[in-house]
Amino acid sequence: MTLIHAHTIPAAQCLAALDATHDGLTTAEANDRLTKFGPNRLPEARGRGPLLRFLLQFHNVLIYVLLGAAVVTGVLQHWIDTGVILAVVLANAVIGFVQEGKAEAAMAAIRNMLAPKAAALRDGSRVTVDGADLVPGDIVLLEAGDKVPADLRVIEARGLAVQEAILTGESVPVEKGTTPVAADAALGDRRSMLWSGTLVTQGTARGLVVATGAGTEIGRIGGLLADVEQLTTPLVAQMDHFARWLSFLILLCAALLLAYGYFVGHLPFADLFMAVVGVAVAAIPEGLPAVMTISLAIGVQAMARRNAIIRRLPAIEAIGSVSVICTDKTGTLTRNEMVLAAAVTPEGSFAIAGEGYAPEGAITPAGDLGQLALAAALCNDARLHRKDGAWAVEGDPMEGALLAFAGKAGVDQAARRLDAIPFDSRHRFMAVLTEGAAGRLTHVKGAPERVLRMCAGLDLDHWQTRSESLAGKGLRVLALAQRAEAGDSIDPASLEGGLTFLGLVGLIDPPRPEAIAAVAECRAAGIRVKMITGDHAGTAAAIARQIGLENPDRVLTGRDLDRLDDAQLALEVAGTSVFARTSPEHKLRLVTALQSHGLSVAMTGDGVNDAPALKRADAGIAMGQKGSEAAKEAADLVLADDNFASIAAAVREGRTVWDNLQKVISWTLPTNAGESIVIVLALILGLALPITAVQILWINLITAITLGLALAFEPTETGTMARPPRPRQAPILSGGLVWHVILVATLFLAAVFGVFTYAMDKGYPLALAQTMAMNTLVVLEIFHLFFIRNIHSTSLTWAALRGTKVVWAVVIVVTAAQFAVTYIPVLQSVLGTEAVSLFDGLLILGTGAAFFAIIEIEKQIRLGLKS
């Protein structure tokens, strides 16, 4: 059901055409329409099918090399070599296909977690529903920061403006209203319509759903079909680029080695060719980008389990390196479970008892708070309802607390709303005109310093002092006022100086216990935590002391920030942890000032005006529950629970992902270098090959897809959150890694040639000596795996030895595979191996243990010098 030309028809006719009312559909009718017309979803972008994904696994430099080698060996009638090479190619493709499928499934699951919600009227009451469940005829409620969930006909609008750039290309927000327009009006001129996917920048509205899913304007033109985000980050792209060019360099060196061996060394071409192929396969880190991608997928899933949902993958790297977290207070550091605890009126001070949002509790001393409570109830967009036997709020928790207070005061809340000025961070108040038993009244609520200036006949200094006294107790303070109204609309200009002051209310929002622990953990990790709030300075300082922020009594207000130029702000911001009475514009200045010190900044935000600061921050973090869609669109990650502890958990997971990427690289590059240099040196010196080309292919297959992949599943190391943040532009290919590659490759060379020489000196057959050298190489790689698992601490602990289930699973698989190719006759004939005696097997293990001891001692020396 799609209502064509809704922009030309009056709102009442649109409602009649869709058999809808101002109070919305019933739940039963909405369910029937959902079954009939389907979910409100755009057609998904067509992805790559399984067959194409599988074939693309062969689009790889190394695969081309191996396929070329298979053709040459086939021509030379070396059928065993050809079979082994094709087996390696097929196994590589299958494993890559499976890994990529898991990574794409992880990203799909994350996208589902970010499914948009919408506020709609069902059975006459406001409810939150999934955007996909909206149907034609639904009434949708919108406010600043919301994303329009379907094509809507505007039936009520107050100060409404919408950003329609995705449809019209017009960057300036468009004002909207209820008046019909001409049938031939251009899309951007249809002021009575709201289009799916656009953003509300200011005001409030009610809209009638006239089209959903593919029937919407954006669905028809196909302009917002979301592309599937590729599972990559700047680091992975950098390593992919590095691996590709390293592969070309290795191929060039292999060609030169082939020419040298044939023309200078006069080696048989067939044997030389296979040896050079073995060098190329051993040296090219073909599996590195794939294993790093799996590491990212695991990191994305781990963060999602901790309620931090990644929207842009580079955030995984950024969140792990943050050195400053700028966080909101309400709902992030605090529980966002508001309770109105105190009221101060010209008649006196009152304490209000009660728990949660239940409209039950005593007011002491007894007094007349009727007018104050009526203002609290009518200047309000929230709704209280019972859910599972407890009272819950639909809407802003602060407004829910005001409704509970009105219930405790026992006021009659029946009134018809005529007009409203929505709350905006720029004017810092909300005004509502209603008509009820007391006549037409405009009620105003907002920041005390703003509302007090709008009232007549007040001692401003006295009431500012009373407000600061409440804030000093950790209460969030609001002022309420009213005036009688003759007309049916509010004139904002006439409110200034024309209100009658009703009183102040103080709401308590206690800190989250887990946030206190998370702040302490961040400070131990060298991460500064700064609180940026719109609350009063006294309230902010009180909460800062409770949660353990540094310098809690040093507070800069928005007014202070306005007096500072950028250079002065950069100096002040370093030593200040609490910023009060701030606006979204101040957040952007604070981010820039902190970044001027070379710091990596994470910034939280929830409002439409927070988007610039979220985009500017190294890691923009939006609130999943109270955050606007505009903030979520601008953010890099979304907190599903709005909890500061989830930010700390995301930092920990981000550091873990970075560590695991480092481990994958630090294991892959040295082992590849060690494998290849053994053959290169033998060819250059004209020695017998310690390991045959087919054996190198086997090692590369069995270890690269098991041992290397195991590192992607490594848990967080002990002490991860005790290390200072890494520098913002720290390279992952550091001088320390280059040294480690050289050291390990040299030790691999010495160990393999040492075992091979020992076997030849004992008079063993060449095949047995090569078998021992091959097993030595695999044992060295296993010991190197256990070493690299703990790059920041000792590997000589029971926990390090115990490892993980994944580590031991791959070690058992590799060991079993090596026993099979060493002792099973059929496999011996394929790989040219012979059985190794128990003594020689123990000698190989001893060589691996000696290698482990050397690199562990070197690590301890290095860590000792750092500390």
Sequence and secondary structure as in RCSB ss.txt:
>XXXX:A:sequence
MTLIHAHTIPAAQCLAALDATHDGLTTAEANDRLTKFGPNRLPEARGRGPLLRFLLQFHNVLIYVLLGAAVVTGV
LQHWIDTGVILAVVLANAVIGFVQEGKAEAAMAAIRNMLAPKAAALRDGSRVTVDGADLVPGDIVLLEAGDKVPA
DLRVIEARGLAVQEAILTGESVPVEKGTTPVAADAALGDRRSMLWSGTLVTQGTARGLVVATGAGTEIGRIGGLL
ADVEQLTTPLVAQMDHFARWLSFLILLCAALLLAYGYFVGHLPFADLFMAVVGVAVAAIPEGLPAVMTISLAIGV
QAMARRNAIIRRLPAIEAIGSVSVICTDKTGTLTRNEMVLAAAVTPEGSFAIAGEGYAPEGAITPAGDLGQLALA
AALCNDARLHRKDGAWAVEGDPMEGALLAFAGKAGVDQAARRLDAIPFDSRHRFMAVLTEGAAGRLTHVKGAPER
VLRMCAGLDLDHWQTRSESLAGKGLRVLALAQRAEAGDSIDPASLEGGLTFLGLVGLIDPPRPEAIAAVAECRAA
GIRVKMITGDHAGTAAAIARQIGLENPDRVLTGRDLDRLDDAQLALEVAGTSVFARTSPEHKLRLVTALQSHGLS
VAMTGDGVNDAPALKRADAGIAMGQKGSEAAKEAADLVLADDNFASIAAAVREGRTVWDNLQKVISWTLPTNAGE
SIVIVLALILGLALPITAVQILWINLITAITLGLALAFEPTETGTMARPPRPRQAPILSGGLVWHVILVATLFLA
AVFGVFTYAMDKGYPLALAQTMAMNTLVVLEIFHLFFIRNIHSTSLTWAALRGTKVVWAVVIVVTAAQFAVTYIP
VLQSVLGTEAVSLFDGLLILGTGAAFFAIIEIEKQIRLGLKS
>XXXX:A:secstr
   TTGGGS HHHHHHHTT  TT B HHHHHHHHHHH  S         HHHHHHHTT SHHHHHHHHHHHHHHH
TT HHHHHHHHHHHHHHHHHHHHHHHHHHHHHHHHHHHT  EEEEEETTEEEEEEGGG  TT EEEEETT B  S
EEEEEEEEEEEEE HHHH   S EE  S    TT  GGG TTEE TT EEEEEEEEEEEEE GGGSHHHHHTTT 
     S  HHHHHHHHHHHHHHHHHHHHHHHHHHIIIIIS   HHHHHHHHHHHHHHH  TTHHHHHHHHHHHHH
HHHHHTTEEESSTHHHHHHHT SEEEE STTTTB    EEEEEEETTEEEEE   TT S   EES    HHHHHH
HHHS   EEEEETTEEEEES HHHHHHHHHHHHHT    EEEEEEE   TTT EEEEEEEETTEEEEEEEE HHH
HHHTBSS  HHHHHHHHHHHHHTTEEEEEEEEEE  SSS  HHHHTT BEEEEEEEEE  B HHHHHHHHHHHHT
T EEEEE SS HHHHHHHHHHHT SSTT EEEHHHHHHS HHHHHHHHTT  EEES  HHHHHHHHHHHHTTT  
EEEEE SGGGHHHHHHSSEEEEETTT  HHHHHH SEEETT  HHHHHHHHHHHHHHHHHHHHHHHHHHHHHHHH
HHHHHHHHHHT   SS HHHHHHHHHHHHTTHHHHGGG    TTGGGS    TT  SS HHHHHHHHHHHHHHHH
HHHHHHHHHHHTT  HHHHHHHHHHHHHHHHHHHHHHHT SSS S SHHHHH  HHHHHHHHHHHHHHHHHHH H
HHHHHHT     HHHHHHHHHHHHHHHHHHHHHHHHHHHHH 
